[in-house]
């Protein structure tokens, strides 16, 4: 297999599974479930080949595959895919999370089974497309396609208020996407291409010149779409409803991957294409990020529904990611990228944990539990590790990302040290609400009859959580391995942003 086609192979494998599910007749529900799981596992295995073939010393795109898709005469839209240090871990996160989401669905989804798994594989295909697309139009297509499967996953298999949550999710993200579409059309016409590397090259060489005001308007048009997806405060209100109403697998995918599309967009597009605007807006975005860190933690502590607590915690965790990105230095951006991966693993694990408990008791109220460690010791022990990783305990994955972000924030030339001080407060608050949740649900007396005979993990659930545990410790103890893949690409990005900002200051 040649490197040039490897990204395309990883990208297209889920789509092959979609066609198999759609057009192969007489498939039983059992076969549909296992076929979907096998396709997702093969996709994950193929993505590991990306990692194996990746050259950590190369800053630019690797394993590129491109051909002309639409030629209008004046502008050509290309199928242009590739990976670099900014996107490689996002692709791996996607292919890692999907088999777990599918596995947790095997004993919980019993209606419209074929449609459900078609949507799951379609979602994986579109999410990988977002992370490998290097053409703005192609990127926008996949960005929008991800909305459709998630809308139906929430709207069909969600909880009581699923229709409201699905519509709210769709309208919020669609509204922001329209602004981005206008910016893409304007920029593509001005540059004569939608290919991102060509646009960046033209901007750096001066062949394409944007005034300061134009750059800032374009930054905002892209940025609002990405900020809604993150979601940043105060554009976050769609998230708790979507999480609480979604089926467990939907929540895992939403937290694990979909939210990272927003943070990835800032790093992939806003920083390299609009460096002057990025430096101008960095303090303002950092203010919103810090507010999100404190707000998300504070509101999490006040929740009585454990799933809603985990949902609001995402706002706080992703505030850290945004703070790291807009520190505009290598430590901050690398920490932000890695913390995005950490959040996908840890918060995805928390949603799996909540879903397993809900299947047993059909309630998400913390007051309905207490003392379940005695009834479910294996489940409780694994849950404790995931909770500690979400809190940022040293030796686990969350600590590495948060520490690197704070290091980048403290050493930033565009941010005050006050941002670091207030962000650090969010770590303390995370410990408070996470330990409060764990104490309420797991500790104390097992005094409710409904909880005394709760079954511990079955084999499907165990195999869903074991990979989460492996990654929690792997990133926590071998973080340098993960940073090595980002280092060259992030350093080149930071140098480019700094050079462009200095040139603008000179003018």
For each residue, the residues with C-beta under 8 A, 3 or more apart:
1: 5 6 9 49
2: 5 6
3: 6 53 62 63
4: 63 64 65
5: 1 2 8 9 65
6: 1 2 3 9 10 46 49 50 53 63
7: 10 11 50 63 64 65 81 82 83 132
8: 5 11 12 65 81
9: 1 5 6 12 13 46
10: 6 7 13 43 46 47 49 50 91 95 128 132
11: 7 8 15 81 125 128 129 132
12: 8 9 15 16 125
13: 9 10 16 17 39 42 43 46
14: 17 18 39 40 43 98 121 122 124 125 128
15: 11 12 18 19 121 122 125
16: 12 13 19 20 39
17: 13 14 20 21 35 36 39 40 121
18: 14 15 21 22 118 121 122 125
19: 15 16 22 23
20: 16 17 23 24 35 39
21: 17 18 24 27 32 35 36 114 117 118 121
22: 18 19 118
23: 19 20
24: 20 21 27
25:
26:
27: 21 24 31 32 35 114
28: 31 32
29: 32 33 110 113 114
30: 33 34
31: 27 28 34 35
32: 21 27 28 29 35 36 113 114 117
33: 29 30 36 37 102 105 106 113 117
34: 30 31 37 38
35: 17 20 21 27 31 32 38 39 117
36: 17 21 32 33 39 40 102 117 120 121
37: 33 34 40 41 99 102 103 106
38: 34 35 41 42
39: 13 14 16 17 20 35 36 42 43 121
40: 14 17 36 37 43 44 95 98 99 102 120 121 124
41: 37 38 44 45 99
42: 13 38 39 45 46
43: 10 13 14 39 40 46 47 95 98 124 128
44: 40 41 47 48 95 96 98 99
45: 41 42 48 49
46: 6 9 10 13 42 43 49 50 95
47: 10 43 44 50 51 91 92 95
48: 44 45 51 52 92
49: 1 6 10 45 46 52 53
50: 6 7 10 46 47 53 54 63 83 88 91 92
51: 47 48 54 88 92 485
52: 48 49
53: 3 6 49 50 62 63
54: 50 51 62 63 83 88 485
55: 58 62
56: 85 484 485 487 488
57: 488
58: 55 62 84 488
59: 84 85 488 489 491 492
60: 84 197 489 492
61: 64 82 83 84 134 197
62: 3 53 54 55 58 82 83 84
63: 3 4 6 7 50 53 54 82 83
64: 4 7 61 80 81 82 134
65: 4 5 7 8 79 80 81 82
66: 78 79 80 81 134
67: 78 79
68: 71 76 77 78 79
69: 76 77 78 79 135 138
70: 76 77 137
71: 68 76 77
72: 75 76 77
73:
74: 189 192
75: 72 188 189 192 193 194
76: 68 69 70 71 72 193 194
77: 68 69 70 71 72 135 137 138 194
78: 66 67 68 69 135 138 194 195
79: 65 66 67 68 69 135 138
80: 64 65 66 133 134 135 138 195 196
81: 7 8 11 64 65 66 129 132 133 134 138
82: 7 61 62 63 64 65 132 134
83: 7 50 54 61 62 63 87 88 91 131 132
84: 58 59 60 61 62 87 88 489
85: 56 59 88 485 486 487 488 489 490
86: 90 264 267 268 337 486 489 490 493
87: 83 84 90 91 131 132 264 268
88: 50 51 54 83 84 85 91 92 485 486
89: 92 93 337 338 341 482 485 486
90: 86 87 93 94 131 257 260 264 337 340 341
91: 10 47 50 83 87 88 94 95 128 131 132
92: 47 48 50 51 88 89 95 96
93: 89 90 96 97 256 257 260 340 341 344 345
94: 90 91 97 98 124 127 128 131 257
95: 10 40 43 44 46 47 91 92 98 99 124 128
96: 44 92 93 99 100 345 467 471
97: 93 94 100 101 252 253 256 257 344 348
98: 14 40 43 44 94 95 101 102 120 123 124 253
99: 37 40 41 44 95 96 102 103
100: 96 97 103 104 252 348 352 464 467 468
101: 97 98 104 105 120 249 252 253 256
102: 33 36 37 40 98 99 105 106 117 120 249
103: 37 99 100 106 460 463 464
104: 100 101 107 108 248 249 252 352 355 356 460 461 464
105: 33 101 102 108 109 116 117 120 247 248 249
106: 33 37 102 103 109 460
107: 104 359 458 460
108: 104 105 247 248 249 355 359
109: 105 106 113 116 157 247 249
110: 29 113
111: 116 157
112: 115 116 156 157
113: 29 32 33 109 110 116 117
114: 21 27 29 32 117 118
115: 112 118 119 152 156
116: 105 109 111 112 113 119 120 153 156 157
117: 21 32 33 35 36 102 105 113 114 120 121
118: 18 21 22 114 115 121 122
119: 115 116 122 123 149 152 153
120: 36 40 98 101 102 105 116 117 123 124 149 153 249
121: 14 15 17 18 21 36 39 40 117 118 124 125
122: 14 15 18 118 119 125 126 145 148 149
123: 98 119 120 126 127 146 149 150 153 253
124: 14 40 43 94 95 98 120 121 127 128
125: 11 12 14 15 18 121 122 128 129 145
126: 122 123 129 130 142 145 146 149
127: 94 123 124 130 131 142 146 253 257 258 261
128: 10 11 14 43 91 94 95 124 125 131 132
129: 11 81 125 126 132 133 138 139 141 142 145
130: 126 127 133 139 142 143 146 261 264
131: 83 87 90 91 94 127 128 261 264
132: 7 10 11 81 82 83 87 91 128 129
133: 80 81 129 130 138 139 141 142
134: 61 64 66 80 81 82 138 139 195 196 197
135: 69 77 78 79 80 138 139 194 195 196
136: 139 140 184 187 188 194 195 196 199 269
137: 70 77 140 141 184 188 194
138: 69 77 78 79 80 81 129 133 134 135 141 142 194
139: 129 130 133 134 135 136 142 143 196
140: 136 137 143 144 177 180 181 184
141: 129 133 137 138 144 145
142: 126 127 129 130 133 138 139 145 146
143: 130 139 140 146 177 180 225 261
144: 140 141 147 148 174 177
145: 122 125 126 129 141 142 148 149
146: 123 126 127 130 142 143 149 150 258 261
147: 144 150 151 169 170 173 174
148: 122 144 145 151 152
149: 119 120 122 123 126 145 146 152 153
150: 123 146 147 153 154 169 242 246 250 253 254 258
151: 147 148 154 155 166 169 170
152: 115 119 148 149 155 156 166
153: 116 119 120 123 149 150 156 157 158 246 247 249 250 253
154: 150 151 157 158 162 165 166 169 242 245 246 247 250
155: 151 152 158 162 163 166 167
156: 112 115 116 152 153 162
157: 109 111 112 116 153 154 162 247 250
158: 153 154 155 161 162 165 166 245 246 247 250
159: 162 244 245 246
160: 245
161: 158 164 165 241 245
162: 154 155 156 157 158 159 165 166 245 246
163: 155 166 167
164: 161 167 168 241 245
165: 154 158 161 162 168 169 238 241 242 244 245 246
166: 151 152 154 155 158 162 163 169 170 242 245
167: 155 163 164 170 171
168: 164 165 171 172 237 238 241 242
169: 147 150 151 154 165 166 172 173 238 241 242
170: 147 151 166 167 173 174
171: 167 168 174 175
172: 168 169 175 176 228 235 237 238
173: 147 169 170 176 177 225 228 229 238
174: 144 147 170 171 177 178
175: 171 172 178 179 228
176: 172 173 179 180 224 225 226 227 228 229 235
177: 140 143 144 173 174 180 181 225
178: 174 175 181 182
179: 175 176 182 183 220 221 222 224 225
180: 140 143 176 177 183 184 221 222 224 225 226
181: 140 177 178 184 185
182: 178 179 185 186 221
183: 179 180 186 187 217 218 221 222
184: 136 137 140 180 181 187 188 194
185: 181 182 188 189
186: 182 183 189 190 218
187: 136 183 184 190 191 199 218 273
188: 75 136 137 184 185 191 192 193 194
189: 74 75 185 186 192
190: 186 187 208
191: 187 188 194 198 199 202 208
192: 74 75 188 189
193: 75 76 188 198 199
194: 75 76 77 78 135 136 137 138 184 188 191 199
195: 78 80 134 135 136 198 199
196: 80 134 135 136 139 199 200 268 269 273
197: 60 61 134 200 201
198: 191 193 195 201 202
199: 136 187 191 193 194 195 196 202 203 208 273
200: 196 197 203 204 272 273 496
201: 197 198 204 205 207
202: 191 198 199 205 207 208
203: 199 200 206 208 209 210 273 500
204: 200 201 496 500
205: 201 202
206: 203 209
207: 201 202
208: 190 191 199 202 203
209: 203 206
210: 203 214 215 218 274
211: 214 215
212: 215 216 276 277 504
213: 216 217
214: 210 211 217 218
215: 210 211 212 218 219 274 276 277
216: 212 213 219 220 274 277 280 281
217: 183 213 214 220 221
218: 183 186 187 210 214 215 221 222 273 274 277
219: 215 216 222 223 270 274 277 278 281
220: 179 216 217 223 224 277 281
221: 179 180 182 183 217 218 224 225
222: 179 180 183 218 219 225 226 265 269 270 274
223: 219 220 226 227 266 270 281 285
224: 176 179 180 220 221 227 228 235
225: 143 173 176 177 179 180 221 222 228 229 262 265
226: 176 180 222 223 229 230 261 262 263 265 266 270
227: 176 223 224 230 231 232 235 262 288
228: 172 173 175 176 224 225 231 232 235 238 262
229: 173 176 225 226 258 259 261 262 265
230: 226 227 235 259 262 263 318 321 322
231: 227 228 235 236 238 239 259 262 315 318
232: 227 228 235 236 262 285 288 289 292 318 319 322
233: 236 288 291 292 295 296 315 319
234: 237 288
235: 172 176 224 227 228 230 231 232
236: 231 232 233 239 240 292 296 315
237: 168 172 234 240 241
238: 165 168 169 172 173 228 231 241 242
239: 231 236 242 243 259 311 314 315
240: 236 237 243 244 308 311 312
241: 161 164 165 168 169 237 238 244 245
242: 150 154 165 166 168 169 238 239 245 246 254
243: 239 240 246 251 254 255 307 308 310 311 314 351
244: 159 165 240 241 305 307 308 311 364
245: 154 158 159 160 161 162 164 165 166 241 242
246: 150 153 154 158 159 162 165 242 243 250 251 254
247: 105 108 109 153 154 157 158 250 251 355
248: 104 105 108 251 252 351 352 354 355 356 358
249: 101 102 104 105 108 109 120 153 252 253 355
250: 150 153 154 157 158 246 247 253 254
251: 243 246 247 248 254 255 307 311 351 354 355
252: 97 100 101 104 248 249 255 256 348 351 352 355
253: 97 98 101 123 127 150 153 249 250 256 257 258
254: 150 242 243 246 250 251 257 258 259
255: 243 251 252 258 259 310 311 314 343 344 347 348 351
256: 93 97 101 252 253 260 344 345 347 348
257: 90 93 94 97 127 253 254 260 261 344
258: 127 146 150 229 253 254 255 261
259: 229 230 231 239 254 255 262 263 314 318 343
260: 90 93 256 257 263 264 340 341 343 344
261: 127 130 131 143 146 226 229 257 258 264 265
262: 225 226 227 228 229 230 231 232 259 265 266 318
263: 226 230 259 260 266 267 318 321 322 325 336 337 340
264: 86 87 90 130 131 260 261 267 268 340
265: 222 225 226 229 261 262 268 269 270
266: 223 226 262 263 269 270 271 322 325 326
267: 86 263 264 270 271 325 333 336 337 493
268: 86 87 196 264 265 271 272
269: 136 196 222 265 266 272 273
270: 219 222 223 226 265 266 267 273 274 277 278
271: 266 267 268 274 275 278 325 328 493 497
272: 200 268 269 275 493 496 497
273: 187 196 199 200 203 218 269 270
274: 210 215 216 218 219 222 270 271 277 278
275: 271 272 278 279 496 497 500 501 504
276: 212 215 279 280 500 501 504
277: 212 215 216 218 219 220 270 274 280 281
278: 219 270 271 274 275 281 282 326 328 497
279: 275 276 282 328 414 497 501
280: 216 276 277
281: 216 219 220 223 277 278 284 285 326
282: 278 279 285 286 326 327 328 414 415
283: 286 287 414 415 416
284: 281 287 288
285: 223 232 281 282 288 289 322 326
286: 282 283 289 290 322 323 326 327 409 415 419
287: 283 284 290 291 419
288: 227 232 233 234 284 285 291 292 319 322
289: 232 285 286 292 293 319 320 322 323 326 419 423
290: 286 287 293 294 319 323 419 422 423 426
291: 233 287 288 294 295 319
292: 232 233 236 288 289 295 296 315 316 318 319 322
293: 289 290 296 297 316 319 320 323 422 423 425 426
294: 290 291 297 298 316 422 425 426 429
295: 233 291 292 298 299 315 316
296: 233 236 292 293 299 300 312 313 314 315 316 317 319 426
297: 293 294 300 301 313 316 426 429 430 432 433
298: 294 295 301 302 429
299: 295 296 302 303 312 315
300: 296 297 303 309 310 312 313 316 433
301: 297 298 309 429 432 433 436
302: 298 299
303: 299 300 306 308 309 312
304: 308 365 366 367
305: 244 308 309 364 365 366
306: 303 309 310 354 357 364 365 366 437 441
307: 243 244 251 310 311 351 354 358 364
308: 240 243 244 303 304 305 311 312 364
309: 300 301 303 305 306 312 313 366 433 437
310: 243 255 300 306 307 313 314 347 350 351 354
311: 239 240 243 244 251 255 307 308 314
312: 240 296 299 300 303 308 309 315 316
313: 296 297 300 309 310 316 317 347 350 390 430 433 434
314: 239 243 255 259 296 310 311 317 318 343 347
315: 231 233 236 239 292 295 296 299 312 318 319
316: 292 293 294 295 296 297 300 312 313 319 320 426 429 430
317: 296 313 314 320 321 339 343 347 390 430
318: 230 231 232 259 262 263 292 314 315 321 322 340 343
319: 232 233 288 289 290 291 292 293 296 315 316 322 323 423 426
320: 289 293 316 317 323 324 336 339 401 402 405 423 426
321: 230 263 317 318 324 325 336 339 340 343 405
322: 230 232 263 266 285 286 288 289 292 318 319 325 326 336
323: 286 289 290 293 319 320 326 327 332 336 405 409 415 419 423
324: 320 321 327 331 332 333 334 335 336 339 401 404 405 408 409
325: 263 266 267 271 321 322 328 332 333 336
326: 266 278 281 282 285 286 289 322 323 332 414 415
327: 282 286 323 324 331 332 333 405 408 409 411 412 414 415
328: 271 278 279 282 325 332 333 412 413 414 494 497 498
329: 332 333 408 411 412 413 494
330: 333 334 408 487 490 491 494
331: 324 327 334 335 404 405 407 408 411
332: 323 324 325 326 327 328 329 335 336 404 405 407 408 409 411 412
333: 267 324 325 327 328 329 330 336 337 408 490 493 494
334: 324 330 331 337 338 404 408 483 486 487 490
335: 324 331 332 338 339 401 402 403 404 405 406 407 408
336: 263 267 320 321 322 323 324 325 332 333 339 340 401 405 408
337: 86 89 90 263 267 333 334 340 341 486 490
338: 89 334 335 341 342 400 401 404 475 479 482 483 486
339: 317 320 321 324 335 336 342 343 398 401 402 404 405
340: 90 93 260 263 264 318 321 336 337 343 344
341: 89 90 93 260 337 338 344 345 397 401 475 482
342: 338 339 345 346 389 397 398 400 401 475
343: 255 259 260 314 317 318 321 339 340 346 347 401
344: 93 97 255 256 257 260 340 341 347 348
345: 93 96 256 341 342 348 349 389 397 468 471 472 475
346: 342 343 349 350 386 389 390 397 398 468 472
347: 255 256 310 313 314 317 343 344 350 351 390
348: 97 100 252 255 256 344 345 351 352 468
349: 345 346 352 353 386 389 465 468 472
350: 310 313 346 347 353 354 386 387 390
351: 243 248 251 252 255 307 310 347 348 354 355
352: 100 104 248 252 348 349 355 356 461 464 465 468
353: 349 350 356 357 379 382 383 386 465
354: 248 251 306 307 310 350 351 357 358 364
355: 104 108 247 248 249 251 252 351 352 358 359
356: 104 248 352 353 359 360 379 457 461
357: 306 353 354 360 361 364 369 372 379 441
358: 248 307 354 355 361 362 363 364
359: 107 108 355 356 362
360: 356 357 454 455
361: 357 358 368 369 450 451 454
362: 358 359
363: 358 368
364: 244 305 306 307 308 354 357 358
365: 304 305 306 368 369
366: 304 305 306 309 369 437 440 441
367: 304 370 440
368: 361 363 365 448 450
369: 357 361 365 366 372 440 441 442 448 451
370: 367 440 441 443 444 445 446 447 448 451
371: 374 375 442 443 444 445 446 447 448 451
372: 357 369 375 376 379 380 441 442 446 451 454
373: 376 377 380 442 443
374: 371 377 446
375: 371 372 446 451 452 453 454 456
376: 372 373 379 380 454 455 456 457
377: 373 374 380 381 456
378: 381 382 456 457 462
379: 353 356 357 372 376 382 383 456 457 461
380: 372 373 376 377 383 384 442
381: 377 378 384 385
382: 353 378 379 385 386 457 465 469
383: 353 379 380 386 387 438 442
384: 380 381 387 388 438 442
385: 381 382 388 389 396 469 472
386: 346 349 350 353 382 383 389 390 465 468 469 472
387: 350 383 384 390 391 434 435 437 438
388: 384 385 391 393 396
389: 342 345 346 349 385 386 392 393 396 397 398 472 476
390: 313 317 346 347 350 386 387 398 430 434
391: 387 388 398 427 430 431 434 435
392: 389 396 398 399 402 403 427 430 431
393: 388 389 396 398 399
394: 399 476
395: 399 473 476 477
396: 385 388 389 392 393 399 472 473 475 476
397: 341 342 345 346 389 400 401 471 472 473 474 475 476
398: 339 342 346 389 390 391 392 393 401 402 476
399: 392 393 394 395 396 402 403 476
400: 338 342 397 403 404 475 476 479
401: 320 324 335 336 338 339 341 342 343 397 398 404 405
402: 320 335 339 392 398 399 405 406 427
403: 335 392 399 400 406 407
404: 324 331 332 334 335 338 339 400 401 407 408
405: 320 321 323 324 327 331 332 335 336 339 401 402 408 409 423
406: 335 402 403 409 410 420 423 424
407: 331 332 335 403 404 410 411
408: 324 327 329 330 331 332 333 334 335 336 404 405 411 412
409: 286 323 324 327 332 405 406 412 415 419 420 423
410: 406 407 417 420
411: 327 329 331 332 407 408
412: 327 328 329 332 408 409 415 419
413: 328 329
414: 279 282 283 326 327 328
415: 282 283 286 323 326 327 409 412 419 420
416: 283 419
417: 410 420 421
418: 421 422
419: 286 287 289 290 323 409 412 415 416 422 423
420: 406 409 410 415 417 423 424
421: 417 418 424 425
422: 290 293 294 418 419 425 426
423: 289 290 293 319 320 323 405 406 409 419 420 426 427
424: 406 420 421 427 428
425: 293 294 421 422 428 429
426: 290 293 294 296 297 316 319 320 422 423 429 430
427: 391 392 402 423 424 430 431
428: 424 425 431 432
429: 294 297 298 301 316 425 426 432 433
430: 297 313 316 317 390 391 392 426 427 433 434
431: 391 392 427 428 434 435
432: 297 301 428 429 435 436
433: 297 300 301 309 313 429 430 436 437
434: 313 387 390 391 430 431 437 438
435: 387 391 431 432 438 439
436: 301 432 433 439 440
437: 306 309 366 387 433 434 440 441
438: 383 384 387 434 435 441 442 443
439: 435 436 442 443 444
440: 366 367 369 370 436 437 443 444
441: 306 357 366 369 370 372 437 438
442: 369 371 372 373 380 383 384 438 439
443: 370 371 373 438 439 440
444: 370 371 439 440 447
445: 370 371
446: 370 371 372 374 375 451 452
447: 370 371 444
448: 368 369 370 371 451 452
449: 452
450: 361 368
451: 361 369 370 371 372 375 446 448 454
452: 375 446 448 449
453: 375
454: 360 361 372 375 376 451
455: 360 376 458
456: 375 376 377 378 379
457: 356 376 378 379 382 461 462 465
458: 107 455 461 462
459: 462 463
460: 103 104 106 107 463 464
461: 104 352 356 379 457 458 464 465
462: 378 457 458 459 465 466
463: 103 459 460 466 467
464: 100 103 104 352 460 461 467 468
465: 349 352 353 382 386 457 461 462 468 469
466: 462 463 469 470
467: 96 100 463 464 470 471
468: 100 345 346 348 349 352 386 464 465 471 472
469: 382 385 386 465 466 472 473
470: 466 467 473 474
471: 96 345 397 467 468 474 475
472: 345 346 349 385 386 389 396 397 468 469 475 476
473: 395 396 397 469 470 476 477
474: 397 470 471 477 478
475: 338 341 342 345 396 397 400 471 472 478 479 482
476: 389 394 395 396 397 398 399 400 472 473 479
477: 395 473 474
478: 474 475 481 482
479: 338 400 475 476 482 483
480: 483 484
481: 478 484 485
482: 89 338 341 475 478 479 485 486
483: 334 338 479 480 486 487
484: 56 480 481 487
485: 51 54 56 85 88 89 481 482
486: 85 86 88 89 334 337 338 482 483 489 490
487: 56 85 330 334 483 484 490 491
488: 56 57 58 59 85 491 492
489: 59 60 84 85 86 486 492 493
490: 85 86 330 333 334 337 486 487 493 494
491: 59 330 487 488 494 495
492: 59 60 488 489 495 496
493: 86 267 271 272 333 489 490 496 497
494: 328 329 330 333 490 491 497 498
495: 491 492 498 499
496: 200 204 272 275 492 493 499 500
497: 271 272 275 278 279 328 493 494 500 501
498: 328 494 495 501 502
499: 495 496 502 503
500: 203 204 275 276 496 497 503 504
501: 275 276 279 497 498 504 505
502: 498 499 505 506
503: 499 500 506 507
504: 212 275 276 500 501 507
505: 501 502
506: 502 503
507: 503 504
